[in-house]
């Protein structure tokens, strides 16, 4: 039996979750706290990953939801799902460093894909990943995502996305066919 399915509760985020979600996302990617997990971006980006306004915008946006995962009343994971016509966009994915490596990330991704397929009838999931994050891209590839080679520039100079520590950052589009 999948212990993640019985141990965790999935629900849509609400306004009152914003501060906890910002703290979760920051802990998974930025600063020394993020180094406890394997998804850290601390060596390539300083500053913030998101802010309360950005999280609230995802919660409030039409055709968007922020899937939140709780364990014993504490938010431990989240991801954004956005309906974009024939596909869904998967973003703002974070798993607390304290539970990374337990299989929760794969469980969250599978649930997000299931919900996008069933609720919106989409046939593809899209996401963008910083192209130098080879370990993270490999993790997504093991879950059926493929690299497209389609790149978009990193928003250098916009500190809402962090302070780059290198000059070769860009986003690559990854795509998965949803069966």
Residue frames relative to the residue before (quaternion, step in Angstrom):
aa qw qx qy qz dx dy dz
X 1.0000 0.0000 0.0000 0.0000 0.00 0.00 0.00
X 0.4670 -0.6703 0.5049 0.2786 3.55 -1.05 0.78
X 0.3091 -0.7804 0.5121 0.1820 3.58 -0.32 1.22
X 0.5872 0.5852 -0.3798 0.4105 3.58 1.07 -0.63
X 0.6545 0.5266 -0.3202 0.4380 3.58 1.00 -0.80
X 0.7287 0.4111 -0.2453 0.4896 3.61 1.02 -0.66
X 0.6923 0.4997 -0.2696 0.4454 3.57 1.11 -0.59
X 0.7587 0.3513 -0.1608 0.5245 3.58 1.19 -0.56
X 0.2617 -0.7440 0.5977 0.1439 3.54 -1.20 0.69
X 0.2066 -0.7643 0.6028 0.0988 3.57 -0.90 1.00
X 0.1690 0.7642 -0.6100 0.1236 3.57 -1.01 0.88
X 0.5556 -0.5689 0.4744 0.3776 3.55 -1.30 0.21
X 0.5031 -0.6435 0.4891 0.3061 3.56 -1.06 0.78
X 0.1837 -0.7418 0.6347 0.1144 3.52 -1.29 0.56
X 0.7402 -0.4326 0.2801 0.4319 3.55 -1.28 0.32
X 0.6640 0.5298 -0.3082 0.4282 3.60 0.96 -0.84
X 0.6247 0.5581 -0.3321 0.4337 3.62 1.24 -0.28
X 0.4330 0.7579 -0.4377 0.2158 3.59 1.20 -0.41
X 0.7017 0.4689 -0.2996 0.4450 3.62 0.68 -0.98
X 0.6594 0.4964 -0.3095 0.4723 3.60 0.95 -0.83
X 0.6554 0.5076 -0.3154 0.4619 3.60 1.01 -0.74
X 0.6217 0.5183 -0.3444 0.4757 3.60 0.98 -0.77
X 0.6599 0.5062 -0.3083 0.4618 3.59 0.89 -0.92
X 0.6398 0.5226 -0.3223 0.4623 3.61 0.97 -0.81
X 0.6887 0.4854 -0.2876 0.4553 3.59 0.76 -1.04
X 0.6484 0.5066 -0.3177 0.4712 3.58 0.94 -0.84
X 0.6758 0.5091 -0.3011 0.4398 3.60 0.91 -0.90
X 0.6706 0.5081 -0.3001 0.4495 3.59 1.10 -0.61
X 0.8194 0.2964 -0.1115 0.4778 3.60 1.08 -0.64
X 0.8222 0.2514 -0.0992 0.5009 3.60 0.91 -0.76
X 0.8130 0.2983 -0.2222 0.4479 3.50 -1.28 0.56
X 0.7469 -0.4249 0.2897 0.4216 3.52 -1.36 0.09
X 0.5857 0.5843 -0.3758 0.4175 3.61 1.04 -0.66
X 0.6576 0.5363 -0.3113 0.4277 3.58 0.98 -0.83
X 0.5828 0.6075 -0.3699 0.3930 3.60 1.16 -0.47
X 0.5361 0.6118 -0.4044 0.4179 3.60 1.26 -0.21
X 0.7244 0.3367 -0.2105 0.5635 3.59 1.23 -0.41
X 0.5658 -0.6206 0.4283 0.3335 3.56 -1.28 0.01
X 0.6166 0.5805 -0.3479 0.4023 3.63 1.21 -0.14
X 0.3353 0.7892 -0.4705 0.2084 3.59 1.25 0.08
X 0.1827 -0.7401 0.6363 0.1182 3.52 -1.22 0.68
X 0.2985 0.8223 -0.4531 0.1715 3.57 1.34 0.13
X 0.6935 0.4745 -0.2903 0.4578 3.62 1.06 -0.57
X 0.7464 0.3777 -0.2296 0.4975 3.60 1.17 -0.38
X 0.7925 0.1427 -0.0760 0.5881 3.59 1.21 -0.46
X 0.1620 -0.7398 0.6444 0.1054 3.55 -1.03 0.86
X 0.6636 0.5050 -0.3598 0.4185 3.56 -1.27 0.03
X 0.7491 -0.4239 0.2895 0.4187 3.52 -1.29 -0.32
X 0.3765 -0.6711 0.5864 0.2529 3.53 -1.33 0.42
X 0.7757 -0.0770 0.0677 0.6228 3.57 1.10 -0.75
X 0.2303 -0.7506 0.5959 0.1688 3.56 -1.31 -0.06
X 0.7169 -0.4532 0.2895 0.4438 3.61 -1.21 0.25
X 0.6446 0.5224 -0.3375 0.4446 3.61 0.94 -0.77
X 0.6603 0.5151 -0.3078 0.4517 3.58 0.98 -0.84
X 0.6603 0.4893 -0.3040 0.4818 3.58 0.98 -0.84
X 0.6587 0.5056 -0.3126 0.4613 3.59 0.90 -0.87
X 0.6153 0.5493 -0.3462 0.4470 3.59 1.03 -0.72
X 0.6465 0.5032 -0.3208 0.4753 3.60 1.00 -0.77
X 0.6471 0.5235 -0.3182 0.4538 3.59 0.96 -0.86
X 0.7544 0.4250 -0.2018 0.4577 3.58 0.93 -0.94
X 0.5529 0.6544 -0.3962 0.3303 3.61 1.13 -0.52
X 0.4855 -0.6342 0.5040 0.3287 3.58 -1.05 0.72
X 0.8226 0.1818 -0.1718 0.5106 3.58 -1.14 0.70
X 0.6442 0.4636 -0.3292 0.5116 3.58 1.16 0.59
X 0.0326 0.7698 -0.6375 -0.0066 3.52 -1.22 0.51
X 0.2729 -0.7225 0.6096 0.1789 3.51 -1.23 0.51
X 0.2333 -0.7857 0.5645 0.0978 3.54 -0.24 1.35
X 0.1174 -0.8086 0.5765 -0.0062 3.53 -0.71 1.18
X 0.1803 -0.7833 0.5905 0.0723 3.54 -1.01 0.89
X 0.1081 -0.8033 0.5854 0.0196 3.54 -0.79 1.09
X 0.0668 -0.7370 0.6703 0.0552 3.48 -1.31 0.58
X 0.8373 -0.0847 0.0020 0.5402 3.55 -0.64 1.16
X 0.7411 -0.4512 0.2139 0.4487 3.56 0.93 0.98
X 0.6534 0.4798 -0.3079 0.4981 3.59 1.29 0.06
X 0.4249 -0.6901 0.5223 0.2654 3.59 -0.92 0.91
X 0.0502 -0.8304 0.5545 -0.0199 3.58 -0.66 1.14
X 0.7965 0.0679 -0.0518 0.5986 3.62 1.24 -0.15
X 0.0244 0.7845 -0.6196 0.0061 3.54 -1.29 0.41
X 0.0445 0.7681 -0.6377 -0.0372 3.52 -1.36 0.20
X 0.4233 -0.6747 0.5550 0.2399 3.49 -1.23 0.67
X 0.0491 -0.7405 0.6685 0.0487 3.52 -1.14 0.76
X 0.0110 0.7953 -0.6051 0.0351 3.56 -0.84 0.99
X 0.3501 -0.7365 0.5459 0.1923 3.55 -0.83 1.04
X 0.0250 0.8024 -0.5916 0.0741 3.55 -0.66 1.17
X 0.7767 -0.3091 0.1639 0.5238 3.56 0.47 1.20
X 0.8490 -0.1023 0.1051 0.5076 3.58 -0.68 -1.13
X 0.7643 0.2649 -0.1914 0.5559 3.59 1.23 -0.04
X 0.3399 -0.6877 0.5911 0.2491 3.51 -1.34 0.17
X 0.3254 -0.7107 0.5875 0.2093 3.54 -1.20 0.61
X 0.1918 -0.7608 0.6159 0.0711 3.55 -0.99 0.99
X 0.2091 0.7909 -0.5493 0.1701 3.59 -0.61 1.08
X 0.7806 0.3505 -0.2575 0.4490 3.53 -1.39 -0.18
X 0.2671 0.7883 -0.4992 0.2411 3.56 1.11 0.82
X 0.1420 0.7836 -0.5911 0.1280 3.55 -0.75 1.05
X 0.0649 -0.7424 0.6659 0.0337 3.52 -1.15 0.81
X 0.5376 -0.6360 0.4451 0.3293 3.56 -0.86 0.95
X 0.5369 -0.6362 0.4409 0.3356 3.62 -0.91 0.84
X 0.6214 0.5679 -0.3480 0.4127 3.61 1.11 -0.54
X 0.7690 0.2851 -0.1853 0.5413 3.62 1.21 -0.33
X 0.3880 0.6949 -0.5094 0.3272 3.60 1.21 0.27
X 0.7607 0.3526 -0.2765 0.4696 3.54 -1.09 0.75
X 0.6051 0.5733 -0.3528 0.4251 3.60 1.27 0.08
X 0.5923 -0.5610 0.3715 0.4432 3.58 1.27 -0.18
X 0.4554 0.7029 -0.4480 0.3128 3.58 1.25 -0.13
X 0.6219 0.5585 -0.3537 0.4198 3.62 0.92 -0.80
X 0.6713 0.4862 -0.2934 0.4764 3.58 0.91 -0.88
X 0.6300 0.5298 -0.3235 0.4667 3.57 1.07 -0.76
X 0.6472 0.5091 -0.3132 0.4732 3.58 0.95 -0.87
X 0.6616 0.5093 -0.3114 0.4538 3.57 0.89 -0.92
X 0.6579 0.5078 -0.3124 0.4602 3.60 0.90 -0.88
X 0.6548 0.4978 -0.3112 0.4760 3.60 0.98 -0.80
X 0.6326 0.5233 -0.3308 0.4654 3.60 0.98 -0.79
X 0.6582 0.5013 -0.3072 0.4703 3.59 0.93 -0.87
X 0.6398 0.5255 -0.3202 0.4604 3.58 0.97 -0.88
X 0.6888 0.4848 -0.2875 0.4559 3.57 0.84 -0.97
X 0.6412 0.5181 -0.3283 0.4611 3.61 0.96 -0.80
X 0.6599 0.5060 -0.2949 0.4707 3.57 0.97 -0.90
X 0.7418 0.4305 -0.2359 0.4569 3.59 0.77 -1.04
X 0.7340 0.4379 -0.2485 0.4558 3.61 0.88 -0.87
X 0.8091 0.2595 -0.1160 0.5144 3.58 0.98 -0.78
X 0.4009 -0.7443 0.4558 0.2784 3.60 1.24 -0.20
X 0.3517 0.7555 -0.4881 0.2596 3.59 1.17 0.46
X 0.3499 -0.7509 0.5296 0.1824 3.54 -1.21 0.56
X 0.7693 0.2318 -0.1517 0.5757 3.58 1.29 -0.13
X 0.2094 -0.7092 0.6530 0.1636 3.49 -1.34 0.49
X 0.1341 -0.7802 0.6087 0.0527 3.57 -0.95 0.94
X 0.0608 0.7638 -0.6424 0.0120 3.55 -1.24 0.51
X 0.2450 -0.7258 0.6099 0.2031 3.54 -1.30 0.26
X 0.0862 -0.7813 0.6181 -0.0041 3.52 -1.07 0.90
X 0.5293 -0.5964 0.4826 0.3623 3.58 -1.04 0.70
X 0.4836 -0.7480 0.3783 0.2518 3.56 -0.51 1.24
X 0.6536 0.5050 -0.3336 0.4545 3.64 1.12 -0.43
X 0.5512 0.6067 -0.3889 0.4206 3.60 1.28 -0.05
X 0.0723 -0.8612 0.5027 0.0206 3.57 0.69 1.15
X 0.6504 0.5174 -0.3301 0.4476 3.63 0.96 -0.79
X 0.6665 0.4884 -0.2948 0.4799 3.56 0.99 -0.82
X 0.6398 0.5105 -0.3263 0.4728 3.59 0.95 -0.83
X 0.6328 0.5248 -0.3324 0.4623 3.61 0.97 -0.78
X 0.6205 0.5339 -0.3389 0.4639 3.60 1.03 -0.76
X 0.6663 0.4834 -0.2969 0.4840 3.60 0.95 -0.88
X 0.6304 0.5327 -0.3415 0.4497 3.60 0.97 -0.76
X 0.6396 0.5186 -0.3293 0.4621 3.60 1.01 -0.71
X 0.6950 0.4239 -0.2581 0.5203 3.58 1.24 -0.34
X 0.7039 -0.5265 0.2466 0.4080 3.57 1.20 0.50
X 0.5228 0.6159 -0.4321 0.4008 3.60 1.22 0.07
X 0.1746 -0.7820 0.5885 0.1084 3.55 -1.10 0.66
X 0.4946 -0.6353 0.5122 0.2989 3.49 -1.18 0.71
X 0.2670 -0.7811 0.5454 0.1457 3.57 -0.98 0.80
X 0.4039 -0.7000 0.4869 0.3314 3.58 1.16 -0.53
X 0.5383 0.6021 -0.4083 0.4255 3.61 1.28 -0.02
X 0.0968 -0.8268 0.5538 -0.0193 3.54 -0.52 1.27
X 0.0965 -0.7353 0.6645 0.0920 3.50 -1.31 0.54
X 0.5669 -0.6380 0.3960 0.3388 3.59 -1.00 0.74
X 0.4714 -0.6067 0.5517 0.3246 3.54 -1.24 0.54
X 0.4525 -0.7092 0.4630 0.2793 3.64 -0.93 0.80
X 0.1086 -0.8077 0.5791 0.0206 3.58 0.40 1.25
X 0.7764 0.3276 -0.2583 0.4724 3.54 -1.03 0.85
X 0.6712 0.4203 -0.2982 0.5329 3.61 1.26 -0.18
X 0.2513 -0.8342 0.4766 0.1172 3.56 0.00 1.34
X 0.4577 0.6568 -0.4668 0.3758 3.60 1.23 -0.01
X 0.7243 0.4059 -0.2215 0.5114 3.59 1.20 -0.54
X 0.6763 -0.4665 0.2861 0.4930 3.56 1.29 0.05
X 0.4312 -0.6608 0.5533 0.2668 3.50 -1.40 0.19
X 0.3362 -0.7874 0.4795 0.1923 3.59 -0.24 1.26
X 0.2685 -0.7605 0.5758 0.1343 3.54 -1.10 0.80
X 0.7436 0.2191 -0.1791 0.6057 3.55 1.33 0.21
X 0.4652 -0.7312 0.4456 0.2245 3.55 -1.19 0.54
X 0.6377 0.5480 -0.3249 0.4329 3.60 1.24 0.26
X 0.3844 0.7453 -0.4719 0.2722 3.59 1.15 0.50
X 0.1614 0.7378 -0.6460 0.1106 3.51 -1.11 0.86
X 0.4431 -0.6817 0.5152 0.2713 3.56 -1.26 0.35
X 0.1734 -0.7606 0.6158 0.1109 3.55 -1.04 0.82
X 0.4122 -0.6926 0.5425 0.2368 3.53 -1.06 0.85
X 0.0856 -0.7523 0.6521 0.0376 3.56 -0.95 1.01
X 0.1122 -0.8022 0.5862 0.0162 3.57 -1.02 0.85
X 0.0542 -0.7680 0.6368 0.0414 3.54 -1.18 0.70
X 0.3769 -0.6802 0.5822 0.2374 3.54 -1.00 0.90
X 0.2410 -0.7625 0.5854 0.1337 3.57 -0.88 0.96
X 0.2343 -0.8128 0.5227 0.1057 3.58 -0.51 1.19
